[in-house]
Amino acid sequence: MADGRRNNGGHSTKGKAGRPPKAEEIAIIEKMDAIMIPDKAWQALAEKVIENDVPAVKLWLAYRYGNPKDTLNLNSSEGISLSLKDMVGFGLDD
């Protein structure tokens, strides 16, 4: 007995996944610039940073220096370390 997946009509998001096309991105930027000059927005953010507004400071630093990289510490306090290669094996025989 077939489960009917073959006849489900396909994906409703076909062609819509991923980033929007560059032309669409540029159109959005142009609309935003027509509403407010970007320099005014940066000036408003700078004023909030001077006032020590924590979310504004975080945003400023994220744009200035980038967000910190996420890290994962696989070493324990007991000196036990984990190796993905050892856990998974990857079909290798030592």
C-alpha positions as CSV (number, residue, x, y, z in Angstrom):
1,M,0.0,0.0,0.0
2,A,1.4,3.4,-1.0
3,D,1.5,6.1,1.6
4,G,0.5,8.9,-0.7
5,R,3.5,11.1,-0.3
6,R,4.2,10.9,-4.0
7,N,0.9,12.7,-4.7
8,N,1.1,15.4,-2.0
9,G,1.5,18.3,-4.4
10,G,5.2,19.0,-3.9
11,H,6.8,21.6,-1.7
12,S,4.9,24.8,-1.1
13,T,8.2,26.7,-0.5
14,K,9.8,25.6,-3.7
15,G,12.1,28.4,-4.9
16,K,11.6,30.4,-1.8
17,A,14.2,28.9,0.5
18,G,17.5,30.7,1.3
19,R,18.4,34.3,1.1
20,P,16.3,36.7,-0.9
21,P,17.7,37.7,-4.3
22,K,20.2,40.6,-4.3
23,A,17.8,42.8,-6.3
24,E,15.1,42.3,-3.6
25,E,17.6,43.1,-0.9
26,I,18.7,46.3,-2.7
27,A,15.0,47.3,-3.1
28,I,14.4,46.9,0.6
29,I,17.5,49.0,1.4
30,E,16.3,51.8,-1.0
31,K,12.9,51.9,0.7
32,M,14.5,52.1,4.1
33,D,16.9,54.9,3.0
34,A,13.8,56.8,1.6
35,I,12.3,56.8,5.1
36,M,15.4,57.7,7.1
37,I,18.9,58.6,6.2
38,P,21.2,55.9,7.6
39,D,23.5,58.5,9.2
40,K,20.6,59.7,11.4
41,A,20.0,56.1,12.6
42,W,23.7,55.7,13.4
43,Q,23.7,59.0,15.2
44,A,20.7,57.9,17.3
45,L,22.4,54.7,18.1
46,A,25.6,56.5,19.1
47,E,23.6,58.8,21.4
48,K,22.2,55.7,23.1
49,V,25.7,54.2,23.5
50,I,26.9,57.4,25.1
51,E,24.0,57.1,27.5
52,N,25.2,53.6,28.4
53,D,22.1,51.9,27.1
54,V,23.2,48.2,27.3
55,P,21.3,46.9,24.2
56,A,22.6,49.8,22.2
57,V,26.2,49.1,23.4
58,K,25.8,45.4,22.4
59,L,24.5,46.4,19.0
60,W,27.3,48.9,18.4
61,L,30.0,46.4,19.4
62,A,28.4,43.7,17.3
63,Y,28.6,45.9,14.2
64,R,32.0,47.2,15.1
65,Y,33.8,44.0,16.1
66,G,31.4,41.2,15.1
67,N,29.8,38.7,17.5
68,P,32.1,36.4,19.4
69,K,32.5,32.9,18.1
70,D,30.6,30.2,19.8
71,T,33.0,27.6,21.3
72,L,32.5,24.2,22.9
73,N,34.8,23.0,25.6
74,L,35.1,19.2,25.4
75,N,37.5,18.9,28.3
76,S,36.2,18.0,31.7
77,S,37.5,19.1,35.1
78,E,38.6,15.5,35.8
79,G,40.9,15.5,32.8
80,I,38.7,13.4,30.6
81,S,38.6,14.6,27.1
82,L,36.2,13.6,24.3
83,S,37.2,13.0,20.7
84,L,34.5,13.0,18.1
85,K,36.8,10.7,16.0
86,D,36.9,8.2,18.9
87,M,33.2,8.4,19.6
88,V,32.0,8.0,16.0
89,G,34.9,6.0,14.6
90,F,34.3,7.1,11.0
91,G,34.9,3.4,9.9
92,L,38.6,3.6,10.8
93,D,40.3,0.8,12.5
94,D,43.3,1.7,14.7
